[in-house]
């Protein structure tokens, strides 16, 4: 392999690693947002239950 091909393959590997990291970060962010929304819904339902149980 000459220098140009070695450099190209190195940048290809770096690009693939960066792409995988971006996908993982996106999936993680989506999961965190979904969990947060679920927790907010559970908190709201609990608050409604407590409000009605006091009456």
LINCORDA-V826370 format. One line per field, one symbol per residue. psi: psi as a letter, one per 20 degrees, with the letter a starting at -180 (. if undefined). Layout:
BEGIN
psi->???
END
This chain:
BEGIN
psi->prhghggghghgggggghgghggggggggggggghghgggggggggggggghhh.
END
